[in-house]
Amino acid sequence: MSYSDVHQSYGRCRRAGNFVDRFYERFLAADERVAQAFTTTNWSQQKRALGQAISTAISYAEGESFVAPTMEKMAEVHSRHGRVPVAPELYGVWLNCMVETAREVDPRWEESLAQRWRGALSPAIDLFIERY
Ligand code: HEM
């Protein structure tokens, strides 16, 4: 499956400049367990890591085998025995915040992109939940 439309939408979001900041504003406000998890975070490092992780997750959904080891490492970080355990029920919140942020920031947003974004990020989330 090709998600070049989602890669392009994400590229426009990044060039618009404030995607990752806007995402975290939303995400931290969405659930108090999320805000709790990020109390000691180094934000410049975290924002760089997420910016990269989104592209990786979209490529993973396209079946690009070279990103699979990177995704496995990210899943490990968020597993129950990992450095940052993430309860599976928080991934729905994460995904909604992603799509809402893309809708807000992408200067050429079309509503059909919402389902495309969901399709492009779901394989990564499914992996994280499976590895939890
Ligand atoms: C598929 C969705 C997600 C992806 C791709 C993702 C990706 C990442 C990555 C790449 C890192 C940096 C890891 C490192 O430093 O080695 C990270 C850290 C983190 N993530 Fe996620 N994450 C996701 C979902 C979530 C969710 C739902 C939460 C909910 C609380 C969360 C909370 C955190 C926290 C607290 C950190 C560590 C921040 C710190 O160092 O203080 N993540 N995540």
Backbone and ligand atoms as CSV (ligand in chain L), in Angstrom:
chain,resi,resn,atom,element,x,y,z
A,1,MET,N,N,0.850,-1.210,0.000
A,1,MET,CA,C,0.000,0.000,0.000
A,1,MET,C,C,0.879,1.251,0.000
A,2,SER,N,N,0.610,2.179,-0.904
A,2,SER,CA,C,1.368,3.440,-0.925
A,2,SER,C,C,0.619,4.508,-0.124
A,3,TYR,N,N,1.358,5.192,0.726
A,3,TYR,CA,C,0.789,6.318,1.460
A,3,TYR,C,C,1.495,7.612,1.084
A,4,SER,N,N,1.820,7.758,-0.211
A,4,SER,CA,C,2.531,8.976,-0.616
A,4,SER,C,C,1.684,10.229,-0.340
A,5,ASP,N,N,0.352,10.098,-0.396
A,5,ASP,CA,C,-0.484,11.266,-0.075
A,5,ASP,C,C,-0.314,11.690,1.393
A,6,VAL,N,N,-0.125,10.699,2.275
A,6,VAL,CA,C,0.050,11.011,3.697
A,6,VAL,C,C,1.462,11.547,3.954
A,7,HIS,N,N,2.478,10.933,3.298
A,7,HIS,CA,C,3.837,11.494,3.397
A,7,HIS,C,C,3.811,12.968,2.958
A,8,GLN,N,N,3.091,13.249,1.872
A,8,GLN,CA,C,3.049,14.627,1.364
A,8,GLN,C,C,2.306,15.558,2.315
A,9,SER,N,N,1.197,15.069,2.847
A,9,SER,CA,C,0.446,15.875,3.816
A,9,SER,C,C,1.331,16.170,5.030
A,10,TYR,N,N,2.038,15.141,5.501
A,10,TYR,CA,C,2.923,15.330,6.651
A,10,TYR,C,C,4.065,16.306,6.301
A,11,GLY,N,N,4.606,16.196,5.083
A,11,GLY,CA,C,5.649,17.130,4.640
A,11,GLY,C,C,5.140,18.571,4.665
A,12,ARG,N,N,3.909,18.782,4.195
A,12,ARG,CA,C,3.335,20.144,4.242
A,12,ARG,C,C,3.178,20.615,5.679
A,13,CYS,N,N,2.751,19.688,6.545
A,13,CYS,CA,C,2.599,20.033,7.974
A,13,CYS,C,C,3.930,20.446,8.570
A,14,ARG,N,N,5.004,19.695,8.248
A,14,ARG,CA,C,6.324,20.027,8.814
A,14,ARG,C,C,6.804,21.382,8.288
A,15,ARG,N,N,6.589,21.623,7.000
A,15,ARG,CA,C,7.026,22.903,6.432
A,15,ARG,C,C,6.209,24.068,6.983
A,16,ALA,N,N,4.968,23.794,7.366
A,16,ALA,CA,C,4.148,24.846,7.982
A,16,ALA,C,C,4.752,25.260,9.325
A,17,GLY,N,N,5.576,24.376,9.883
A,17,GLY,CA,C,6.449,24.792,10.979
A,17,GLY,C,C,6.079,24.339,12.373
A,18,ASN,N,N,4.801,24.249,12.677
A,18,ASN,CA,C,4.446,24.060,14.087
A,18,ASN,C,C,3.710,22.753,14.367
A,19,PHE,N,N,3.829,21.780,13.476
A,19,PHE,CA,C,3.055,20.542,13.630
A,19,PHE,C,C,3.310,19.848,14.968
A,20,VAL,N,N,4.598,19.611,15.269
A,20,VAL,CA,C,4.911,18.815,16.458
A,20,VAL,C,C,4.515,19.559,17.741
A,21,ASP,N,N,4.738,20.876,17.767
A,21,ASP,CA,C,4.302,21.674,18.931
A,21,ASP,C,C,2.796,21.596,19.121
A,22,ARG,N,N,2.076,21.768,18.025
A,22,ARG,CA,C,0.607,21.749,18.117
A,22,ARG,C,C,0.115,20.367,18.536
A,23,PHE,N,N,0.780,19.316,18.004
A,23,PHE,CA,C,0.388,17.961,18.402
A,23,PHE,C,C,0.518,17.788,19.917
A,24,TYR,N,N,1.686,18.163,20.470
A,24,TYR,CA,C,1.880,17.927,21.911
A,24,TYR,C,C,0.958,18.796,22.756
A,25,GLU,N,N,0.634,20.008,22.304
A,25,GLU,CA,C,-0.332,20.811,23.050
A,25,GLU,C,C,-1.662,20.063,23.176
A,26,ARG,N,N,-2.099,19.513,22.062
A,26,ARG,CA,C,-3.346,18.750,22.045
A,26,ARG,C,C,-3.272,17.484,22.887
A,27,PHE,N,N,-2.183,16.748,22.670
A,27,PHE,CA,C,-2.035,15.428,23.281
A,27,PHE,C,C,-1.959,15.555,24.811
A,28,LEU,N,N,-1.198,16.531,25.292
A,28,LEU,CA,C,-1.065,16.691,26.747
A,28,LEU,C,C,-2.376,17.138,27.374
A,29,ALA,N,N,-3.173,17.898,26.614
A,29,ALA,CA,C,-4.450,18.373,27.149
A,29,ALA,C,C,-5.538,17.298,27.081
A,30,ALA,N,N,-5.304,16.254,26.289
A,30,ALA,CA,C,-6.372,15.298,25.985
A,30,ALA,C,C,-6.672,14.324,27.122
A,31,ASP,N,N,-5.658,13.998,27.936
A,31,ASP,CA,C,-5.862,12.962,28.960
A,31,ASP,C,C,-4.824,13.191,30.052
A,32,GLU,N,N,-5.247,13.145,31.292
A,32,GLU,CA,C,-4.273,13.494,32.336
A,32,GLU,C,C,-3.173,12.448,32.483
A,33,ARG,N,N,-3.430,11.203,32.049
A,33,ARG,CA,C,-2.362,10.184,32.076
A,33,ARG,C,C,-1.244,10.548,31.104
A,34,VAL,N,N,-1.608,11.252,30.023
A,34,VAL,CA,C,-0.595,11.671,29.053
A,34,VAL,C,C,0.272,12.765,29.670
A,35,ALA,N,N,-0.360,13.782,30.233
A,35,ALA,CA,C,0.396,14.879,30.860
A,35,ALA,C,C,1.326,14.327,31.940
A,36,GLN,N,N,0.797,13.381,32.718
A,36,GLN,CA,C,1.568,12.730,33.779
A,36,GLN,C,C,2.848,12.076,33.236
A,37,ALA,N,N,2.712,11.413,32.081
A,37,ALA,CA,C,3.837,10.653,31.515
A,37,ALA,C,C,4.967,11.569,31.047
A,38,PHE,N,N,4.633,12.808,30.727
A,38,PHE,CA,C,5.633,13.696,30.119
A,38,PHE,C,C,6.204,14.733,31.087
A,39,THR,N,N,6.086,14.514,32.396
A,39,THR,CA,C,6.495,15.565,33.339
A,39,THR,C,C,8.006,15.840,33.339
A,40,THR,N,N,8.839,14.830,33.031
A,40,THR,CA,C,10.295,15.049,33.114
A,40,THR,C,C,10.956,15.063,31.730
A,41,THR,N,N,10.157,15.285,30.710
A,41,THR,CA,C,10.641,15.157,29.330
A,41,THR,C,C,11.573,16.287,28.877
A,42,ASN,N,N,12.607,15.901,28.168
A,42,ASN,CA,C,13.474,16.842,27.447
A,42,ASN,C,C,12.775,17.125,26.119
A,43,TRP,N,N,12.140,18.292,26.031
A,43,TRP,CA,C,11.227,18.534,24.907
A,43,TRP,C,C,11.906,18.686,23.561
A,44,SER,N,N,13.078,19.288,23.516
A,44,SER,CA,C,13.692,19.454,22.195
A,44,SER,C,C,14.044,18.080,21.619
A,45,GLN,N,N,14.507,17.189,22.490
A,45,GLN,CA,C,14.832,15.827,22.051
A,45,GLN,C,C,13.565,15.070,21.657
A,46,GLN,N,N,12.538,15.212,22.481
A,46,GLN,CA,C,11.288,14.494,22.236
A,46,GLN,C,C,10.640,14.925,20.918
A,47,LYS,N,N,10.661,16.217,20.650
A,47,LYS,CA,C,10.008,16.718,19.440
A,47,LYS,C,C,10.748,16.252,18.196
A,48,ARG,N,N,12.074,16.185,18.299
A,48,ARG,CA,C,12.850,15.644,17.184
A,48,ARG,C,C,12.517,14.157,16.966
A,49,ALA,N,N,12.433,13.403,18.074
A,49,ALA,CA,C,12.160,11.964,17.979
A,49,ALA,C,C,10.790,11.715,17.350
A,50,LEU,N,N,9.790,12.482,17.772
A,50,LEU,CA,C,8.446,12.247,17.218
A,50,LEU,C,C,8.404,12.624,15.738
A,51,GLY,N,N,9.019,13.755,15.396
A,51,GLY,CA,C,9.028,14.194,14.005
A,51,GLY,C,C,9.510,13.088,13.082
A,52,GLN,N,N,10.584,12.422,13.502
A,52,GLN,CA,C,11.155,11.302,12.756
A,52,GLN,C,C,10.245,10.069,12.774
A,53,ALA,N,N,9.663,9.800,13.958
A,53,ALA,CA,C,8.862,8.591,14.137
A,53,ALA,C,C,7.640,8.566,13.223
A,54,ILE,N,N,7.072,9.716,12.936
A,54,ILE,CA,C,5.878,9.750,12.079
A,54,ILE,C,C,6.218,9.248,10.669
A,55,SER,N,N,7.305,9.773,10.108
A,55,SER,CA,C,7.717,9.304,8.774
A,55,SER,C,C,7.991,7.811,8.785
A,56,THR,N,N,8.645,7.366,9.848
A,56,THR,CA,C,8.968,5.943,9.968
A,56,THR,C,C,7.684,5.107,10.019
A,57,ALA,N,N,6.708,5.576,10.792
A,57,ALA,CA,C,5.450,4.837,10.932
A,57,ALA,C,C,4.695,4.763,9.599
A,58,ILE,N,N,4.723,5.860,8.835
A,58,ILE,CA,C,4.035,5.845,7.533
A,58,ILE,C,C,4.732,4.846,6.605
A,59,SER,N,N,6.063,4.854,6.597
A,59,SER,CA,C,6.813,3.901,5.762
A,59,SER,C,C,6.556,2.459,6.199
A,60,TYR,N,N,6.412,2.266,7.499
A,60,TYR,CA,C,6.107,0.924,8.025
A,60,TYR,C,C,4.770,0.430,7.460
A,61,ALA,N,N,3.784,1.333,7.396
A,61,ALA,CA,C,2.470,0.965,6.851
A,61,ALA,C,C,2.566,0.608,5.365
A,62,GLU,N,N,3.594,1.150,4.701
A,62,GLU,CA,C,3.784,0.839,3.283
A,62,GLU,C,C,4.527,-0.480,3.083
A,63,GLY,N,N,4.897,-1.122,4.186
A,63,GLY,CA,C,5.584,-2.399,4.095
A,63,GLY,C,C,7.068,-2.274,3.818
A,64,GLU,N,N,7.635,-1.080,4.068
A,64,GLU,CA,C,9.083,-0.884,3.860
A,64,GLU,C,C,9.844,-1.674,4.923
A,65,SER,N,N,10.502,-2.751,4.511
A,65,SER,CA,C,11.089,-3.643,5.516
A,65,SER,C,C,12.262,-3.000,6.251
A,66,PHE,N,N,12.914,-1.974,5.625
A,66,PHE,CA,C,14.070,-1.383,6.306
A,66,PHE,C,C,13.694,-0.628,7.584
A,67,VAL,N,N,12.430,-0.233,7.726
A,67,VAL,CA,C,12.047,0.488,8.951
A,67,VAL,C,C,11.552,-0.446,10.066
A,68,ALA,N,N,11.357,-1.738,9.746
A,68,ALA,CA,C,10.792,-2.653,10.743
A,68,ALA,C,C,11.630,-2.724,12.029
A,69,PRO,N,N,12.981,-2.815,11.948
A,69,PRO,CA,C,13.761,-2.861,13.195
A,69,PRO,C,C,13.595,-1.585,14.036
A,70,THR,N,N,13.495,-0.428,13.385
A,70,THR,CA,C,13.282,0.835,14.105
A,70,THR,C,C,11.931,0.812,14.811
A,71,MET,N,N,10.901,0.335,14.120
A,71,MET,CA,C,9.569,0.259,14.735
A,71,MET,C,C,9.580,-0.705,15.922
A,72,GLU,N,N,10.290,-1.825,15.767
A,72,GLU,CA,C,10.361,-2.801,16.872
A,72,GLU,C,C,11.012,-2.164,18.090
A,73,LYS,N,N,12.047,-1.351,17.875
A,73,LYS,CA,C,12.709,-0.685,19.011
A,73,LYS,C,C,11.779,0.317,19.673
A,74,MET,N,N,11.020,1.068,18.879
A,74,MET,CA,C,10.068,2.024,19.452
A,74,MET,C,C,9.000,1.283,20.247
A,75,ALA,N,N,8.534,0.153,19.695
A,75,ALA,CA,C,7.492,-0.627,20.384
A,75,ALA,C,C,8.024,-1.123,21.729
A,76,GLU,N,N,9.282,-1.523,21.749
A,76,GLU,CA,C,9.925,-2.013,22.973
A,76,GLU,C,C,9.957,-0.919,24.056
A,77,VAL,N,N,10.276,0.317,23.650
A,77,VAL,CA,C,10.326,1.441,24.598
A,77,VAL,C,C,8.974,1.605,25.297
A,78,HIS,N,N,7.877,1.399,24.558
A,78,HIS,CA,C,6.532,1.616,25.091
A,78,HIS,C,C,5.860,0.347,25.609
A,79,SER,N,N,6.580,-0.755,25.648
A,79,SER,CA,C,5.977,-1.994,26.160
A,79,SER,C,C,5.939,-1.948,27.692
A,80,ARG,N,N,5.216,-2.851,28.299
A,80,ARG,CA,C,5.037,-2.802,29.766
A,80,ARG,C,C,6.371,-2.932,30.505
A,81,HIS,N,N,7.364,-3.576,29.869
A,81,HIS,CA,C,8.681,-3.692,30.509
A,81,HIS,C,C,9.682,-2.683,29.968
A,82,GLY,N,N,9.209,-1.782,29.101
A,82,GLY,CA,C,10.107,-0.813,28.482
A,82,GLY,C,C,10.367,0.394,29.367
A,83,ARG,N,N,11.170,1.314,28.848
A,83,ARG,CA,C,11.539,2.521,29.584
A,83,ARG,C,C,10.344,3.438,29.801
A,84,VAL,N,N,9.425,3.467,28.819
A,84,VAL,CA,C,8.241,4.337,28.891
A,84,VAL,C,C,6.996,3.507,28.574
A,85,PRO,N,N,6.495,2.735,29.534
A,85,PRO,CA,C,5.316,1.898,29.249
A,85,PRO,C,C,4.115,2.772,28.880
A,86,VAL,N,N,3.397,2.387,27.838
A,86,VAL,CA,C,2.207,3.135,27.412
A,86,VAL,C,C,1.021,2.179,27.355
A,87,ALA,N,N,0.006,2.453,28.170
A,87,ALA,CA,C,-1.197,1.622,28.189
A,87,ALA,C,C,-1.866,1.652,26.814
A,88,PRO,N,N,-2.248,0.477,26.291
A,88,PRO,CA,C,-2.824,0.409,24.940
A,88,PRO,C,C,-3.981,1.366,24.695
A,89,GLU,N,N,-4.789,1.656,25.721
A,89,GLU,CA,C,-5.960,2.515,25.483
A,89,GLU,C,C,-5.574,3.964,25.156
A,90,LEU,N,N,-4.297,4.331,25.359
A,90,LEU,CA,C,-3.908,5.712,25.047
A,90,LEU,C,C,-3.592,5.924,23.558
A,91,TYR,N,N,-3.470,4.839,22.809
A,91,TYR,CA,C,-3.136,5.011,21.389
A,91,TYR,C,C,-4.267,5.630,20.582
A,92,GLY,N,N,-5.521,5.381,21.001
A,92,GLY,CA,C,-6.644,6.022,20.317
A,92,GLY,C,C,-6.590,7.536,20.487
A,93,VAL,N,N,-6.214,7.968,21.693
A,93,VAL,CA,C,-6.071,9.403,21.978
A,93,VAL,C,C,-4.957,9.980,21.103
A,94,TRP,N,N,-3.843,9.266,21.060
A,94,TRP,CA,C,-2.680,9.691,20.249
A,94,TRP,C,C,-3.086,9.873,18.782
A,95,LEU,N,N,-3.803,8.851,18.244
A,95,LEU,CA,C,-4.183,8.882,16.824
A,95,LEU,C,C,-5.153,10.032,16.542
A,96,ASN,N,N,-6.138,10.222,17.421
A,96,ASN,CA,C,-7.073,11.334,17.215
A,96,ASN,C,C,-6.346,12.669,17.223
A,97,CYS,N,N,-5.408,12.828,18.139
A,97,CYS,CA,C,-4.661,14.095,18.218
A,97,CYS,C,C,-3.815,14.308,16.969
A,98,MET,N,N,-3.234,13.237,16.442
A,98,MET,CA,C,-2.455,13.331,15.194
A,98,MET,C,C,-3.328,13.851,14.048
A,99,VAL,N,N,-4.479,13.211,13.859
A,99,VAL,CA,C,-5.345,13.561,12.729
A,99,VAL,C,C,-5.891,14.978,12.903
A,100,GLU,N,N,-6.265,15.327,14.118
A,100,GLU,CA,C,-6.781,16.680,14.347
A,100,GLU,C,C,-5.703,17.737,14.101
A,101,THR,N,N,-4.460,17.399,14.447
A,101,THR,CA,C,-3.371,18.350,14.222
A,101,THR,C,C,-3.081,18.495,12.727
A,102,ALA,N,N,-3.087,17.384,12.015
A,102,ALA,CA,C,-2.862,17.449,10.565
A,102,ALA,C,C,-3.967,18.276,9.895
A,103,ARG,N,N,-5.200,18.065,10.351
A,103,ARG,CA,C,-6.336,18.828,9.808
A,103,ARG,C,C,-6.130,20.333,10.025
A,104,GLU,N,N,-5.610,20.665,11.173
A,104,GLU,CA,C,-5.408,22.077,11.505
A,104,GLU,C,C,-4.225,22.688,10.748
A,105,VAL,N,N,-3.152,21.919,10.569
A,105,VAL,CA,C,-1.883,22.501,10.117
A,105,VAL,C,C,-1.638,22.354,8.610
A,106,ASP,N,N,-2.093,21.244,8.003
A,106,ASP,CA,C,-1.845,21.027,6.567
A,106,ASP,C,C,-2.565,22.104,5.754
A,107,PRO,N,N,-1.813,22.957,5.022
A,107,PRO,CA,C,-2.466,24.045,4.288
A,107,PRO,C,C,-3.300,23.543,3.102
A,108,ARG,N,N,-3.108,22.267,2.710
A,108,ARG,CA,C,-3.932,21.730,1.613
A,108,ARG,C,C,-4.739,20.521,2.071
A,109,TRP,N,N,-5.247,20.622,3.264
A,109,TRP,CA,C,-6.030,19.521,3.845
A,109,TRP,C,C,-7.295,19.257,3.036
A,110,GLU,N,N,-7.585,17.986,2.846
A,110,GLU,CA,C,-8.893,17.576,2.312
A,110,GLU,C,C,-9.422,16.532,3.274
A,111,GLU,N,N,-10.720,16.509,3.471
A,111,GLU,CA,C,-11.273,15.647,4.509
A,111,GLU,C,C,-11.007,14.162,4.246
A,112,SER,N,N,-10.817,13.783,2.974
A,112,SER,CA,C,-10.504,12.376,2.669
A,112,SER,C,C,-9.160,11.952,3.274
A,113,LEU,N,N,-8.307,12.933,3.598
A,113,LEU,CA,C,-6.997,12.596,4.190
A,113,LEU,C,C,-7.134,12.037,5.615
A,114,ALA,N,N,-8.228,12.325,6.287
A,114,ALA,CA,C,-8.370,11.855,7.676
A,114,ALA,C,C,-8.269,10.329,7.742
A,115,GLN,N,N,-9.034,9.654,6.889
A,115,GLN,CA,C,-8.994,8.189,6.893
A,115,GLN,C,C,-7.647,7.667,6.395
A,116,ARG,N,N,-7.032,8.379,5.469
A,116,ARG,CA,C,-5.709,7.981,4.965
A,116,ARG,C,C,-4.669,8.069,6.078
A,117,TRP,N,N,-4.704,9.148,6.852
A,117,TRP,CA,C,-3.788,9.268,7.995
A,117,TRP,C,C,-4.021,8.125,8.984
A,118,ARG,N,N,-5.276,7.827,9.254
A,118,ARG,CA,C,-5.565,6.731,10.195
A,118,ARG,C,C,-5.008,5.414,9.680
A,119,GLY,N,N,-5.198,5.168,8.384
A,119,GLY,CA,C,-4.684,3.927,7.792
A,119,GLY,C,C,-3.164,3.865,7.853
A,120,ALA,N,N,-2.514,5.018,7.689
A,120,ALA,CA,C,-1.051,5.065,7.638
A,120,ALA,C,C,-0.415,4.902,9.017
A,121,LEU,N,N,-1.135,5.253,10.074
A,121,LEU,CA,C,-0.539,5.169,11.420
A,121,LEU,C,C,-0.996,3.928,12.185
A,122,SER,N,N,-2.072,3.286,11.713
A,122,SER,CA,C,-2.615,2.145,12.459
A,122,SER,C,C,-1.672,0.939,12.539
A,123,PRO,N,N,-0.941,0.594,11.482
A,123,PRO,CA,C,-0.035,-0.558,11.621
A,123,PRO,C,C,1.004,-0.359,12.727
A,124,ALA,N,N,1.524,0.859,12.873
A,124,ALA,CA,C,2.484,1.129,13.951
A,124,ALA,C,C,1.809,0.935,15.312
A,125,ILE,N,N,0.607,1.476,15.447
A,125,ILE,CA,C,-0.117,1.343,16.712
A,125,ILE,C,C,-0.443,-0.125,17.000
A,126,ASP,N,N,-0.870,-0.847,15.963
A,126,ASP,CA,C,-1.168,-2.278,16.156
A,126,ASP,C,C,0.071,-3.020,16.664
A,127,LEU,N,N,1.234,-2.670,16.098
A,127,LEU,CA,C,2.482,-3.310,16.531
A,127,LEU,C,C,2.771,-2.984,17.998
A,128,PHE,N,N,2.628,-1.693,18.363
A,128,PHE,CA,C,2.918,-1.289,19.743
A,128,PHE,C,C,2.006,-2.050,20.716
A,129,ILE,N,N,0.723,-2.188,20.352
A,129,ILE,CA,C,-0.224,-2.867,21.240
A,129,ILE,C,C,0.102,-4.362,21.326
A,130,GLU,N,N,0.472,-4.931,20.185
A,130,GLU,CA,C,0.841,-6.350,20.153
A,130,GLU,C,C,2.078,-6.622,21.028
A,131,ARG,N,N,3.016,-5.674,21.029
A,131,ARG,CA,C,4.262,-5.866,21.796
A,131,ARG,C,C,4.130,-5.441,23.253
A,132,TYR,N,N,2.983,-4.879,23.629
A,132,TYR,CA,C,2.822,-4.340,24.980
A,132,TYR,C,C,3.043,-5.424,26.040
L,1,HEM,C1,C,2.343,5.014,17.719
L,1,HEM,C2,C,2.396,6.010,18.620
L,1,HEM,C3,C,3.686,6.493,19.247
L,1,HEM,C4,C,4.925,6.615,18.701
L,1,HEM,C5,C,5.325,6.337,17.257
L,1,HEM,C6,C,5.814,7.073,19.749
L,1,HEM,C7,C,7.151,7.309,19.592
L,1,HEM,C8,C,8.014,7.675,20.589
L,1,HEM,C9,C,9.427,7.847,20.437
L,1,HEM,C10,C,10.216,7.648,19.148
L,1,HEM,C11,C,9.929,8.218,21.629
L,1,HEM,C12,C,11.394,8.513,21.969
L,1,HEM,C13,C,11.957,7.229,22.497
L,1,HEM,C14,C,13.335,7.382,23.041
L,1,HEM,O1,O,13.647,8.432,23.600
L,1,HEM,O2,O,14.069,6.398,22.931
L,1,HEM,C15,C,8.824,8.269,22.548
L,1,HEM,C16,C,8.926,8.623,23.873
L,1,HEM,C17,C,7.839,8.788,24.704
L,1,HEM,N1,N,6.524,8.541,24.399
L,1,HEM,FE1,FE,5.831,7.857,22.674
L,1,HEM,N2,N,5.108,7.225,20.898
L,1,HEM,C18,C,3.808,6.877,20.632
L,1,HEM,C19,C,2.752,6.905,21.497
L,1,HEM,C20,C,2.808,7.369,22.771
L,1,HEM,C21,C,1.672,7.467,23.646
L,1,HEM,C22,C,0.238,7.036,23.308
L,1,HEM,C23,C,2.119,7.996,24.805
L,1,HEM,C24,C,1.216,8.246,25.992
L,1,HEM,C25,C,1.563,8.656,27.155
L,1,HEM,C26,C,3.550,8.212,24.671
L,1,HEM,C27,C,4.407,8.719,25.617
L,1,HEM,C28,C,5.767,8.851,25.509
L,1,HEM,C29,C,6.639,9.311,26.576
L,1,HEM,C30,C,6.208,9.743,27.969
L,1,HEM,C31,C,7.946,9.277,26.067
L,1,HEM,C32,C,9.244,9.624,26.816
L,1,HEM,C33,C,9.418,11.075,26.997
L,1,HEM,C34,C,10.601,11.302,27.916
L,1,HEM,O3,O,11.710,10.899,27.558
L,1,HEM,O4,O,10.350,11.837,28.994
L,1,HEM,N3,N,3.930,7.827,23.422
L,1,HEM,N4,N,7.678,7.932,21.894
